[in-house]
Amino acid sequence: MFCILTRRSLWPHNVRLPSYGIVRLLALSACPCGQEFNAEAVNTSGIAEPRPKLLSLPAIKKVVTLSKKMSLALVMLLFALSGILPAQTLQQLVNQPPDGAGIGFLLTDGTVIFQGNAGSDWWKLTPDNAGSYVNGTWSQLASLPAGYVPYAFSSAVLGDGRVAVVGGEYNNGNFALTNQGAIYDPKANTWTSLGHPKGWGYIGDSPSTVLPNGKFLVGRKLDKRMAELDPVTLTWKEVGSVGKSDFNAEEGWTLMPDGSVLTFDVKHAPHSERYVSAQGKWLSAGSTIVDLHSPYIGGCIPYGGGCYNPPGEVGPGVLRPDGTMFATGSGSNGGGGVGHTAIYHPSTGKWTVGPDFPNNDNAGDSFAALLTNGRVLVLGNSGTLYEFDGTNLTAGPFAPGSLIVLPTGEVLVGGSEVYTSKGSYQASWAPSITTYPHTVVRGSSYKISGKQFNGLSQAAAFGDEFQTATNYPLVRITNHGSGHVFYAHTHDHSTMAVATGKTTVSTHFDVPANLETGESSLEVVANGIPSKKVTITVN
């Protein structure tokens, strides 16, 4: 989760480094990030320092030794020296996040929310009336319930539009493997405490995913147990995990088109396995061939329930439009070597070897997102962004931070800038609308139906926790007279599956009370890819 610091001139020896955000950019000389030191930072003599501090944004600014212009010049120089031409663009937001931006979620009304540096505070980015996130504005939201200040947790946007946050490796800066949780209601702007599965004294930074039926599946970090959260009743039910090869710690879960959940193991690497929820069991998915994990170097880590022995780290895995899953690795050879990659082919149930990361980089415990052009964007531990096109893994600009695919097709990086790649999507990847209301009234709710409303992938992944999937439909309405863009709050999707093909699916949308009247166009957007527009009249 956190990196070893090797340059005391840049970082205090007792500062805890999050595994995302600007911190990684500044610590370019630091760490094979496959090693998890959790509640400790390690100084240059290898001595663990107790009671670490979370570095705030003001503190980060104090230790920055290069201005942004100098950093950009360095990046461009590196591109020139390496012969790599930047085929992508990065554009800073006009308004930067007021308290930094850690993990973020795309809400079903088109806004994006982020956890602030204080940990309990949350902020919302709203696009301007032209639909631009670059020119968007920030507003503060309700804070988490008292006593719950989590870092590195399980999370999801649920089918009703609410956000679930469960567990946390840390709580209020302490290594705790907390079993607390909370639900955010964007319409009421409230966080409400969420209970935990019966008998789960600890949860921590556990893998999770929303299943096609809308239930939120979480795997307990310390063993093989799993439970589902019913979003309607907000109650937990423990489910079977027969056949699980190793415990759930540090692995990521990827939802596949057949509804199964694929993971590549950490403790039992290079083994992989699939969870079939209808059977309540795990099935072997074979060997990834190359080792995608890096081992943990160190002893067990004390917490309230005992002592935790981390198995190591892996990188994120992302389902691609062709149905294959691109899996990335942490540092090989004990954590100091290059990160490997592998590709899973559901049609054959086999893995093939993918390209290694350039420049001895890796993606242990890092972010990835699916671009609208079908490529996978991966954040390396050096702070470099890479694009995988199905064959090659190509280095792009330095831009560390969490990755969220926006409805515009851009990727929001670290809540502070947007990344745009070249190329576009294939028409067959887009949602299509079959049934819709031709006239709508402000403040009313309507059903809309069509195909592929959930996209072809969850479109986001992390090594284990920090799940920020965007496989749900958004409804965008543009007034023909003014050109102003509005997003309707969508909810109660008929499915949370991916790659639903020719199956008819649906969602409901609430027409904004401030929507401009008159002739408008409506489109459904999934993972940044829009449907063809239909014309409606707003009354």
N, C-alpha and C positions, 0 to 999 in steps of 0.2 A: 504494500500500500504506500509506503513512504521510502524515499531514497536516501542513500548514504551521502553525506556532504563531504566533499574533499577539499573545498576551498574556504577556509575559515575567514579569508579576507572578504568574501562575499556574504557569508551567512553566519549568524551566531551559532555556536555549537549546540544550543538547547532549543532551536527553533524547529517546530514540526512542519514538514512540507507536505501539503496536499498533493495528490498524484495528478492534479489537473490544474489548468489555469496558467497565469503568467509566471508562476514560480518555476515551472519546468523550463521555460525559455531562459530564465536567468541562470539556471543551474546547468548550463550546457556541458560543463566539464564533470558533472556529478553522475554517479550512480548507474550501476546495472540494476534497473528497477525491478528485477524479478525477486528481490529479497525483501521480505516484509519485516520491518522493525517496529511496526505498530506504534505503541505508546512511547517510543524512545527515538531520539535522534542519536547518531553515532559520531563522535568527534574524530579527528584525524588519527588519534592513537587507538581507536577502536573501542573506547570506553563508552558504554551506554549512559546517557544522561537521563535522569528521571524527570517526571512532571514537565513534559514539553509544552511549548507555547505555540498556538496557532498564529502564524504570521498574518497580520492584518494588511489591508491594502496600503494604508499610510506607511507602515513599516517596510513594505516591499519597495515603495517609492524611494525611501531613504537609502536603500542599498543598491538601487540601480546605478550602475556606473557608466552606462552608455545611454545617450538620448535615443529617442525613437528614430530620428533621422539617421544617426550613426548606425543603429541596428539594421535599418533598411539598407543602408549603403553596404554594410557587411554582407547581408544576405545576397544582394545583387552581385557583389564581388565574387561570392562563393559560386553563384550560378555561372558567372562568366568563366571562372577558372575551371569549373567542372564540365563546361560545355553544355549544361542544361539550360534551356530557355524556359522561363516561367510561362506556361500556357494557361495559367489560372490568374484570377484577380482577387485581391483582398481589398475591402473598403471598410474603413472604420465607421462605426456609428457616430452620427453627429452628437448624440447625447449618450455619454458613457454611463454605465450602471453606477448609481450613487454609492453603493456599499460593496462594490465588486460583484462578481457573478460566479458562483460555484456550479452546482448542478442545476439544469433547467428543464422545463417541460413545455411542449406546445399544447396549449389548451384547445378545446374544440370550438372556441369562438375566435380563433386566429391570433390570440395574444400569446405571449410567452412569459412564463414566470421563472424566477431564479431565486435560489437560496443565497442570501447575502453573507458577507464575511463574518458577521456576528453569529451566524449559525441558526438563530431563532427567527431572524427577520427574512421576509420574502418580498420580492419586487416584481412588478409587471411591466413588460415592454409592449406597448400598443402601436401598431403601424399607423402612419398618417393617413389622411383621406385619399391619398393616391395609392395606398397599399404598400408603401415603402417602409421597411423595417430600419433601413439606414437612417431615415428621418423620423423614426418613431420616438415616443416619449415614455418616460418611466414614472410609475406611481407606486407607493408603498402599499403592501397588503397587510392583512392580519398576521400576527406572529404565531408561532407554534405554541401549543399548550405549555404552561409553566413546567419546568423540570425536564423538558424534552428538547435537547439541543443536539441532534444527531449529526454524525458525519459517517459517510460510507454505509448507505442503507439500501434496502430493497424498495422498489418504487414502480408505479405505473399510473398512466391515465386510464381510468376505467371506462367502460362502455356508456355510462351515464354522464360522463364529462368531468367527474370528480377525480382528484389525485390522491392516491394512497402512498403513504410513506411508512415503511415498517422496519423496525429494528435499528441497527446502527452499530458499526464496529466501535465507535466512540460515542460517548454522550457527555456533553459539556466539557470536552477536551480530555476525558479519561477513557482509557481502554476498558470497555464495559460489556460489549456484546449484548446491549440492551434489548429487552423484549417489548419496549414501548412502541407505539405507532400513532399515526394521526391521519385523518381524512380532511382534504381541503375541498370546500364547496365554493366554486368560483362565482355562482350567482348570489350567494349570501355573503361571500368573502369571510368565511369562518373556517378555522381549523378545529376539529373535534377529536378528542382522544379515541384511539382504536384499541380494542382489547387484543389479546394474543391467543393462539391455540392452547387448549388445556394442557397443562404440564410442560409448557415450553418456558422454562425459566430464563432462557437465553436464546437470542436470535442472531444478532450481530449483522455482518455484511453478507447476507445470504443471496443465492441465486433466486430469480423469480421470473415469471412471465404471466401474461393474461392468456388464458386458453380460448379456443374458438367459441366456447359457450359463455364467455365473459367472466368466468371465475378467475380469481387471482391466485396463482399457484406459487407457493414459497417453499424452498427447501431449507430446513434448519442447518445452519453452518456446521454444527458440532457432530452430526451423525447423518443417517440416511433418511430421516423422517421428513415428511412433506405434509402440507395442509393447504386447503383451498379456502379463500375468503369469498363468501357470497355477497356481491355488491348490493343486493336488495335488502338483505337482513343484517348485513355487516357481522355475520357470525362465521366462525371458523369450523371446518370439518377436516380431521386428519384423514389422509388418503393412503392407499397402499403404495409401497415402493419396493415391491418384490423384485429381486434380480439386480438391484443397484450394486455396481462393482465397488465403488469407493464412496467415502462420505462427500457431502455436498460442498465442502469448503473450497473457496477460491475458483470454482468453475462457473462458466456462463451458460445460459440456456437460450437456444434459438428455436423459435416456432417455425415448423416446416409446413409445406402446402398440404400434407396429409393429416395435419393436426397433431402430429407427434412433436416432441421436444428433443432436440439434438444437443448433446454436450460432448466435449472432448475432455477427458479426465485430467486431473492434476496429480493426485496421489498415484494413480495407476496409469499415468502416461506411458506409452502413446495410445492407450485404449480409448475408445469412444463408445457412446451408448445413446439409445433413444428411449424416451418415456412415452408409452401409449396409455393415455388417461382412461380410455374405455376399458382397458384390461387391468389398470392399476399396477403395471409392471414395467420394468426396464429391460430392453433387449440390446444385445451387443451390436454395435455399428462398425466393428472391426478396428484395425489399427490405422492411426493417422500416418504411419510409416516414419515420419520424422517426429522427434520429440518437441512438443510445443510448450513444454513447461520449463521453468527454471526452479531449482530447489531453494527452499528457505535455508539460510545459513545462520544458525543461532539456536539457542535453547527454547524451551517452552515459555509462553508468555502468561503470567498470572492474571486471572480475572476472578470475579466473585464466586464462580462455580468450580474453580480448579485451575488447571494450567493447560493452555492451548498450544498444540504443536502444529504450526502452519505447514501445509504440504508444498508451498511454493506459489507460483503465479503462472497464468497463461494470458494470452491476448484476447481480443474480441473476435466473435464469429458472426458473419453477416450473410444472409440469404440473398442471392442475386436473381435478376429477372429470368435467367435461363434455368433456374431451379437448383443450381449448385450452391453450396455453402462454402464461403471463403473463411478459413480459420487462420488466425495469426498467433505467433508464438512470442513468448518472453525470451530472455537471453539464454542461449544454449551453453553447453560446457560449464555447468555450474553457475550460470547467470552472467558471465562475462563475455560470452560469445554472441554471434549474430543470431537474430531471431529468424526461425524458420516459418514457413507457411504450408498449408495443405488445403486441398479442395475435396469436398465430399460430393459424390454423385448419387443422388437418390435413385436414379434409374437402374443403377447397377449395385447400389449399396456398398460401393468401394471408394477408397480415398486415392488421390494422386498427389504427388509432391508439387507444391507451388514454389514461386521464387523466394529466395532469401531477401531480407531487408538490405538495402544498400548501406554502405558506410558503417557496418557492424552495429546497426541500429536494431531495435526490437519494439514490440508493442505490449509488453507485459503490463497488465492492469491499466489499460489505456482505452481510448475511445475509437469508435469507427461509425461511419454512416454510409448509407447507400445514396449515391448521387443520382439525379434524374436521368443521366446518360447511361446508367447501368453499371458504372464503375463504383468501386468501394473506396471511400476516403478513410484513411487510417492515420491516427496520430502516433508517431513514433516517440519513444522516450527521450529522444534528443530535442523534441519540440518541432520536428519536421513533419509536415503532412505528406502522405504518399497516396497515389492513386493506383488501384489495381484494375486493369482492363480485361482481365480474364487470362492474360498471359504474363504481362510485365507489371512490376511494381516500381513506379517511377516517383522520384523525389520531387516535391514541390516546395512551397515557401515554408518558412518557420512561422507557425501560428498555433501555439499551444492553447488548449482549453477544451471544454466540453463541446460536442458537435450535435447540432439539431437541424434537421432538414426543415426549412420553412415552406409555407404554401407557395411562395414565389419561385421555388426551385433552388434558391440560394441555401447555403449552410451557415448557420449562426455559430461562430467560434468564440467560446469563452464569454458570450454575452456582450462582446465588445466590437466585433467586426464580422462581415459576411464574406464568405468564400464562394466564388463562382467558377465553375469548370466549363470547358468548351464541350460542345456536342449537345445533343438533345435526346429525348426519349423516342422509342418506337411507338407508333400509333396504337399497337396492340397492347401496350402496357397501361394505357390510360383508362380511367373509369368511363363508363357510358351511362347516360340517363335514359330510362325508358318511360317512366311515369312520374309526373310532377304536377304541382298546381300551377295553372296558367295565370291565376290572379291570387295575390296574397294581401293580407291586411296586417299592418304594423301591430306588433304585440301578440300575434296569433302563432300557433304551432301547426306544422304540416308534415306529412310523410312524403318522402321521395324515394323512388326505387330505381334500380339499374344493375349494372355489373361492375365488378372489381372496385367497389367503393373503398375497400380496405388496402388497396395496393398489392404489390407482389412480394412484400417483405415487411418485417417490422422496422427496417431501415435504420436501426440504431443498435449499438451494442457496446458493452464494456467488458473488461476481463471477468468480473463476477457481479458486483453490485451496480448501483447507478443505472438502472434500466430506464430508458427514455424512449421506448418504442412509439412510433407515430402511425401505426397501421389502423387508422380510423378516418372516416370521411369528414371533410370540412365543406361548408357551403359558402361560396363567395358570390356576392351580388354587386353588380356595377351599374350605377345609374347612367342611362344613355345621355341624359341632358348635361349633367355636371361632370361625369366621368369619375365620380367619387366611388370608392370601394368600401364595402361593408362585409363583415363576416357574421353569419347567423350561428348561434350556439346550437351545435348538433348533440344528440343524445339518443340513448336507447337504440343503438345500432343492432341490426338483426344478427350480426356475427362479429367476432373479433379475429376471425381466421385471416390467413393471407393467401394470395393467389387463388381466389375463388372461381376464376374462369367464367364459364357461361351461366353459373348459378345466379339467379336473381336475388339480390340483397337490398337492404333498405336502411334508412335512418330517418330520424325526425329532426326538424330544425325549427328554431324559434326566430321569427322575424323581428329584428331589432326595432325597438320603439322609435328610434331616431332615424330609421331608414328613410331616405328621400323617396317621395311618391313619383309615379310615372313609369314609363317603359324602362325596363332594366334587363340585363342579362344575368343568368344564374349558371354557375358551374360547380361541380363537385371536384374537390381536390384531395388526392391521396398521395402522401409522401412527396409532395411538391409537384405532382403531375396532374394537370387539370383535364376534365372532360371537355367535350365540345359544349359550347354555350347554348343555352336555350333562352328564349325570350319570355319574360313574365311582366305582368303589370302590378305595380305596388299601389295599394289604396290606403 
